[in-house]
């Protein structure tokens, strides 16, 4: 069973990685443009795997926006 993860949780955790205010991150912005790199993506992948979410680096790296990530994450919850 996976832990509860919401779109707001994802936004907050990504913003934390980027040292940004979550409100500044729009759903359709490329997170790479905000400074998201592969190390940070892997950190998020590992964090979410610990919650029981079957996610891979490739799942997130291919589509680096909050909206796309939620489309990948939501069915796995």
N, CA, C and O atoms as CSV, one atom per row, in Angstrom:
chain,resi,resn,atom,element,x,y,z
A,1,UNK,N,N,0.841,-1.181,0.000
A,1,UNK,CA,C,0.000,0.000,0.000
A,1,UNK,C,C,0.883,1.241,0.000
A,1,UNK,O,O,1.867,1.318,0.736
A,2,UNK,N,N,0.526,2.190,-0.820
A,2,UNK,CA,C,1.340,3.393,-0.901
A,2,UNK,C,C,0.806,4.459,0.033
A,2,UNK,O,O,-0.364,4.452,0.416
A,3,UNK,N,N,1.684,5.368,0.386
A,3,UNK,CA,C,1.292,6.507,1.193
A,3,UNK,C,C,0.567,7.518,0.320
A,3,UNK,O,O,0.684,7.491,-0.905
A,4,UNK,N,N,-0.158,8.380,0.938
A,4,UNK,CA,C,-0.895,9.412,0.216
A,4,UNK,C,C,0.096,10.462,-0.292
A,4,UNK,O,O,0.941,10.955,0.456
A,5,UNK,N,N,-0.024,10.786,-1.559
A,5,UNK,CA,C,0.790,11.836,-2.169
A,5,UNK,C,C,-0.167,12.665,-3.010
A,5,UNK,O,O,-0.919,12.124,-3.821
A,6,UNK,N,N,-0.137,13.957,-2.820
A,6,UNK,CA,C,-1.036,14.854,-3.545
A,6,UNK,C,C,-0.240,15.718,-4.517
A,6,UNK,O,O,0.984,15.799,-4.410
A,7,UNK,N,N,-0.915,16.360,-5.457
A,7,UNK,CA,C,-0.196,17.297,-6.340
A,7,UNK,C,C,0.515,18.394,-5.545
A,7,UNK,O,O,1.592,18.850,-5.928
A,8,UNK,N,N,-0.094,18.809,-4.444
A,8,UNK,CA,C,0.527,19.837,-3.602
A,8,UNK,C,C,1.802,19.319,-2.940
A,8,UNK,O,O,2.774,20.058,-2.785
A,9,UNK,N,N,1.788,18.040,-2.549
A,9,UNK,CA,C,2.991,17.429,-1.975
A,9,UNK,C,C,4.123,17.414,-2.994
A,9,UNK,O,O,5.265,17.748,-2.677
A,10,UNK,N,N,3.793,17.024,-4.216
A,10,UNK,CA,C,4.803,16.964,-5.276
A,10,UNK,C,C,5.378,18.359,-5.506
A,10,UNK,O,O,6.595,18.530,-5.572
A,11,UNK,N,N,4.504,19.352,-5.628
A,11,UNK,CA,C,4.950,20.729,-5.844
A,11,UNK,C,C,5.861,21.191,-4.698
A,11,UNK,O,O,6.915,21.781,-4.936
A,12,UNK,N,N,5.452,20.922,-3.471
A,12,UNK,CA,C,6.239,21.336,-2.305
A,12,UNK,C,C,7.602,20.666,-2.264
A,12,UNK,O,O,8.610,21.307,-1.964
A,13,UNK,N,N,7.629,19.373,-2.568
A,13,UNK,CA,C,8.896,18.647,-2.521
A,13,UNK,C,C,9.847,19.094,-3.629
A,13,UNK,O,O,11.054,19.202,-3.415
A,14,UNK,N,N,9.296,19.352,-4.806
A,14,UNK,CA,C,10.130,19.852,-5.907
A,14,UNK,C,C,10.648,21.248,-5.557
A,14,UNK,O,O,11.828,21.541,-5.749
A,15,UNK,N,N,9.778,22.093,-5.052
A,15,UNK,CA,C,10.186,23.450,-4.679
A,15,UNK,C,C,11.274,23.421,-3.612
A,15,UNK,O,O,12.212,24.217,-3.648
A,16,UNK,N,N,11.142,22.501,-2.667
A,16,UNK,CA,C,12.157,22.353,-1.627
A,16,UNK,C,C,13.516,22.011,-2.243
A,16,UNK,O,O,14.542,22.559,-1.842
A,17,UNK,N,N,13.511,21.105,-3.217
A,17,UNK,CA,C,14.754,20.727,-3.900
A,17,UNK,C,C,15.391,21.911,-4.629
A,17,UNK,O,O,16.613,21.998,-4.752
A,18,UNK,N,N,14.548,22.808,-5.104
A,18,UNK,CA,C,15.018,23.946,-5.900
A,18,UNK,C,C,15.186,25.214,-5.063
A,18,UNK,O,O,15.567,26.258,-5.592
A,19,UNK,N,N,14.906,25.130,-3.773
A,19,UNK,CA,C,14.965,26.296,-2.889
A,19,UNK,C,C,14.081,27.426,-3.413
A,19,UNK,O,O,14.480,28.590,-3.444
A,20,UNK,N,N,12.873,27.051,-3.821
A,20,UNK,CA,C,11.918,28.012,-4.369
A,20,UNK,C,C,10.612,27.944,-3.581
A,20,UNK,O,O,10.355,26.983,-2.856
A,21,UNK,N,N,9.810,28.965,-3.736
A,21,UNK,CA,C,8.466,28.995,-3.166
A,21,UNK,C,C,7.582,28.119,-4.051
A,21,UNK,O,O,7.568,28.301,-5.268
A,22,UNK,N,N,6.848,27.178,-3.474
A,22,UNK,CA,C,5.994,26.318,-4.298
A,22,UNK,C,C,5.030,27.096,-5.201
A,22,UNK,O,O,4.712,26.650,-6.303
A,23,UNK,N,N,4.579,28.233,-4.741
A,23,UNK,CA,C,3.637,29.033,-5.527
A,23,UNK,C,C,4.261,29.576,-6.808
A,23,UNK,O,O,3.542,29.959,-7.731
A,24,UNK,N,N,5.574,29.612,-6.873
A,24,UNK,CA,C,6.272,30.128,-8.052
A,24,UNK,C,C,6.318,29.118,-9.198
A,24,UNK,O,O,6.528,29.499,-10.350
A,25,UNK,N,N,6.125,27.847,-8.893
A,25,UNK,CA,C,6.249,26.794,-9.901
A,25,UNK,C,C,4.912,26.525,-10.580
A,25,UNK,O,O,3.980,26.026,-9.949
A,26,UNK,N,N,4.820,26.849,-11.844
A,26,UNK,CA,C,3.603,26.578,-12.614
A,26,UNK,C,C,3.597,25.117,-13.061
A,26,UNK,O,O,4.652,24.512,-13.248
A,27,UNK,N,N,2.410,24.565,-13.228
A,27,UNK,CA,C,2.268,23.155,-13.586
A,27,UNK,C,C,2.957,22.781,-14.891
A,27,UNK,O,O,3.459,21.666,-15.031
A,28,UNK,N,N,2.983,23.699,-15.841
A,28,UNK,CA,C,3.495,23.365,-17.174
A,28,UNK,C,C,4.894,23.897,-17.464
A,28,UNK,O,O,5.357,23.828,-18.603
A,29,UNK,N,N,5.566,24.420,-16.460
A,29,UNK,CA,C,6.926,24.917,-16.673
A,29,UNK,C,C,7.933,23.774,-16.654
A,29,UNK,O,O,7.805,22.824,-15.882
A,30,UNK,N,N,8.928,23.886,-17.514
A,30,UNK,CA,C,10.015,22.903,-17.527
A,30,UNK,C,C,10.847,23.069,-16.254
A,30,UNK,O,O,11.441,24.122,-16.026
A,31,UNK,N,N,10.883,22.043,-15.446
A,31,UNK,CA,C,11.602,22.119,-14.177
A,31,UNK,C,C,13.111,22.233,-14.369
A,31,UNK,O,O,13.816,22.731,-13.491
A,32,UNK,N,N,13.598,21.780,-15.499
A,32,UNK,CA,C,15.024,21.919,-15.809
A,32,UNK,C,C,15.387,23.401,-15.875
A,32,UNK,O,O,16.480,23.798,-15.469
A,33,UNK,N,N,14.468,24.212,-16.386
A,33,UNK,CA,C,14.711,25.652,-16.462
A,33,UNK,C,C,14.832,26.289,-15.079
A,33,UNK,O,O,15.406,27.368,-14.935
A,34,UNK,N,N,14.295,25.625,-14.077
A,34,UNK,CA,C,14.374,26.095,-12.699
A,34,UNK,C,C,15.623,25.560,-11.987
A,34,UNK,O,O,15.889,25.912,-10.838
A,35,UNK,N,N,16.378,24.715,-12.675
A,35,UNK,CA,C,17.598,24.180,-12.084
A,35,UNK,C,C,17.500,22.745,-11.618
A,35,UNK,O,O,18.415,22.242,-10.966
A,36,UNK,N,N,16.404,22.074,-11.942
A,36,UNK,CA,C,16.276,20.673,-11.556
A,36,UNK,C,C,17.261,19.837,-12.368
A,36,UNK,O,O,17.256,19.882,-13.598
A,37,UNK,N,N,18.096,19.083,-11.680
A,37,UNK,CA,C,19.081,18.244,-12.358
A,37,UNK,C,C,18.833,16.778,-12.019
A,37,UNK,O,O,17.944,16.454,-11.232
A,38,UNK,N,N,19.617,15.910,-12.612
A,38,UNK,CA,C,19.401,14.470,-12.457
A,38,UNK,C,C,19.570,14.003,-11.011
A,38,UNK,O,O,18.884,13.077,-10.579
A,39,UNK,N,N,20.452,14.618,-10.279
A,39,UNK,CA,C,20.651,14.224,-8.882
A,39,UNK,C,C,19.390,14.519,-8.070
A,39,UNK,O,O,18.967,13.706,-7.248
A,40,UNK,N,N,18.811,15.661,-8.303
A,40,UNK,CA,C,17.583,16.022,-7.581
A,40,UNK,C,C,16.414,15.126,-8.004
A,40,UNK,O,O,15.594,14.735,-7.173
A,41,UNK,N,N,16.342,14.810,-9.278
A,41,UNK,CA,C,15.284,13.907,-9.738
A,41,UNK,C,C,15.435,12.552,-9.054
A,41,UNK,O,O,14.449,11.979,-8.590
A,42,UNK,N,N,16.645,12.041,-8.989
A,42,UNK,CA,C,16.871,10.744,-8.328
A,42,UNK,C,C,16.523,10.811,-6.845
A,42,UNK,O,O,16.012,9.841,-6.285
A,43,UNK,N,N,16.791,11.941,-6.209
A,43,UNK,CA,C,16.428,12.106,-4.805
A,43,UNK,C,C,14.921,12.006,-4.637
A,43,UNK,O,O,14.438,11.355,-3.711
A,44,UNK,N,N,14.173,12.652,-5.535
A,44,UNK,CA,C,12.710,12.569,-5.485
A,44,UNK,C,C,12.223,11.152,-5.775
A,44,UNK,O,O,11.314,10.658,-5.110
A,45,UNK,N,N,12.826,10.500,-6.766
A,45,UNK,CA,C,12.460,9.121,-7.091
A,45,UNK,C,C,12.641,8.235,-5.855
A,45,UNK,O,O,11.749,7.456,-5.519
A,46,UNK,N,N,13.764,8.345,-5.191
A,46,UNK,CA,C,14.026,7.519,-4.012
A,46,UNK,C,C,13.054,7.851,-2.885
A,46,UNK,O,O,12.584,6.948,-2.193
A,47,UNK,N,N,12.750,9.116,-2.693
A,47,UNK,CA,C,11.800,9.525,-1.659
A,47,UNK,C,C,10.432,8.894,-1.926
A,47,UNK,O,O,9.796,8.364,-1.015
A,48,UNK,N,N,9.993,8.955,-3.165
A,48,UNK,CA,C,8.678,8.425,-3.509
A,48,UNK,C,C,8.663,6.898,-3.512
A,48,UNK,O,O,7.639,6.292,-3.197
A,49,UNK,N,N,9.778,6.276,-3.862
A,49,UNK,CA,C,9.857,4.810,-3.772
A,49,UNK,C,C,9.717,4.348,-2.334
A,49,UNK,O,O,9.109,3.310,-2.071
A,50,UNK,N,N,10.270,5.105,-1.406
A,50,UNK,CA,C,10.143,4.753,0.011
A,50,UNK,C,C,8.698,4.810,0.465
A,50,UNK,O,O,8.327,4.165,1.446
A,51,UNK,N,N,7.880,5.577,-0.242
A,51,UNK,CA,C,6.443,5.632,0.049
A,51,UNK,C,C,5.687,4.485,-0.606
A,51,UNK,O,O,4.483,4.327,-0.403
A,52,UNK,N,N,6.406,3.682,-1.399
A,52,UNK,CA,C,5.780,2.550,-2.066
A,52,UNK,C,C,5.321,2.835,-3.482
A,52,UNK,O,O,4.583,2.043,-4.070
A,53,UNK,N,N,5.753,3.964,-4.036
A,53,UNK,CA,C,5.351,4.337,-5.392
A,53,UNK,C,C,6.389,3.799,-6.367
A,53,UNK,O,O,7.570,4.134,-6.276
A,54,UNK,N,N,5.945,2.969,-7.295
A,54,UNK,CA,C,6.845,2.375,-8.291
A,54,UNK,C,C,7.102,3.389,-9.410
A,54,UNK,O,O,6.340,3.474,-10.374
A,55,UNK,N,N,8.167,4.141,-9.269
A,55,UNK,CA,C,8.513,5.203,-10.214
A,55,UNK,C,C,9.984,5.054,-10.580
A,55,UNK,O,O,10.784,4.577,-9.774
A,56,UNK,N,N,10.337,5.458,-11.784
A,56,UNK,CA,C,11.737,5.392,-12.201
A,56,UNK,C,C,12.227,6.776,-12.601
A,56,UNK,O,O,11.440,7.693,-12.838
A,57,UNK,N,N,13.518,6.897,-12.668
A,57,UNK,CA,C,14.129,8.138,-13.123
A,57,UNK,C,C,13.622,8.489,-14.521
A,57,UNK,O,O,13.286,9.642,-14.792
A,58,UNK,N,N,13.569,7.499,-15.401
A,58,UNK,CA,C,13.136,7.738,-16.784
A,58,UNK,C,C,11.703,8.253,-16.841
A,58,UNK,O,O,11.383,9.093,-17.683
A,59,UNK,N,N,10.834,7.760,-15.957
A,59,UNK,CA,C,9.445,8.224,-15.924
A,59,UNK,C,C,9.380,9.738,-15.760
A,59,UNK,O,O,8.548,10.407,-16.374
A,60,UNK,N,N,10.261,10.263,-14.932
A,60,UNK,CA,C,10.234,11.691,-14.635
A,60,UNK,C,C,11.112,12.502,-15.575
A,60,UNK,O,O,10.745,13.615,-15.954
A,61,UNK,N,N,12.242,11.977,-15.949
A,61,UNK,CA,C,13.190,12.732,-16.781
A,61,UNK,C,C,12.634,13.020,-18.172
A,61,UNK,O,O,12.970,14.039,-18.775
A,62,UNK,N,N,11.797,12.142,-18.677
A,62,UNK,CA,C,11.249,12.321,-20.025
A,62,UNK,C,C,10.291,13.497,-20.116
A,62,UNK,O,O,10.156,14.114,-21.173
A,63,UNK,N,N,9.627,13.805,-19.013
A,63,UNK,CA,C,8.596,14.860,-19.015
A,63,UNK,C,C,8.741,15.710,-17.751
A,63,UNK,O,O,7.991,15.511,-16.795
A,64,UNK,N,N,9.669,16.632,-17.725
A,64,UNK,CA,C,9.955,17.354,-16.482
A,64,UNK,C,C,9.072,18.580,-16.212
A,64,UNK,O,O,9.569,19.701,-16.110
A,65,UNK,N,N,7.763,18.353,-16.098
A,65,UNK,CA,C,6.864,19.394,-15.607
A,65,UNK,C,C,6.038,18.800,-14.476
A,65,UNK,O,O,5.874,17.583,-14.401
A,66,UNK,N,N,5.528,19.631,-13.616
A,66,UNK,CA,C,4.697,19.132,-12.519
A,66,UNK,C,C,3.452,18.433,-13.040
A,66,UNK,O,O,3.058,17.392,-12.513
A,67,UNK,N,N,2.834,18.990,-14.062
A,67,UNK,CA,C,1.619,18.386,-14.622
A,67,UNK,C,C,1.907,16.988,-15.167
A,67,UNK,O,O,1.153,16.049,-14.914
A,68,UNK,N,N,2.996,16.857,-15.911
A,68,UNK,CA,C,3.348,15.545,-16.466
A,68,UNK,C,C,3.716,14.563,-15.361
A,68,UNK,O,O,3.342,13.392,-15.421
A,69,UNK,N,N,4.434,15.025,-14.369
A,69,UNK,CA,C,4.803,14.131,-13.278
A,69,UNK,C,C,3.563,13.618,-12.564
A,69,UNK,O,O,3.499,12.444,-12.200
A,70,UNK,N,N,2.582,14.483,-12.363
A,70,UNK,CA,C,1.379,14.034,-11.679
A,70,UNK,C,C,0.646,12.997,-12.520
A,70,UNK,O,O,0.078,12.052,-11.973
A,71,UNK,N,N,0.650,13.157,-13.831
A,71,UNK,CA,C,0.012,12.157,-14.699
A,71,UNK,C,C,0.692,10.808,-14.570
A,71,UNK,O,O,0.036,9.772,-14.686
A,72,UNK,N,N,1.991,10.803,-14.332
A,72,UNK,CA,C,2.743,9.559,-14.152
A,72,UNK,C,C,2.525,8.995,-12.750
A,72,UNK,O,O,2.355,7.787,-12.583
A,73,UNK,N,N,2.530,9.873,-11.740
A,73,UNK,CA,C,2.436,9.430,-10.365
A,73,UNK,C,C,1.035,8.975,-9.955
A,73,UNK,O,O,0.886,7.955,-9.282
A,74,UNK,N,N,0.041,9.704,-10.346
A,74,UNK,CA,C,-1.320,9.436,-9.842
A,74,UNK,C,C,-1.786,8.000,-10.046
A,74,UNK,O,O,-2.333,7.420,-9.108
A,75,UNK,N,N,-1.599,7.391,-11.223
A,75,UNK,CA,C,-2.057,6.001,-11.382
A,75,UNK,C,C,-1.290,4.993,-10.514
A,75,UNK,O,O,-1.747,3.867,-10.316
A,76,UNK,N,N,-0.141,5.395,-10.006
A,76,UNK,CA,C,0.681,4.490,-9.199
A,76,UNK,C,C,0.372,4.579,-7.710
A,76,UNK,O,O,0.934,3.835,-6.906
A,77,UNK,N,N,-0.518,5.486,-7.351
A,77,UNK,CA,C,-0.837,5.674,-5.935
A,77,UNK,C,C,-1.856,4.663,-5.446
A,77,UNK,O,O,-2.233,4.685,-4.274
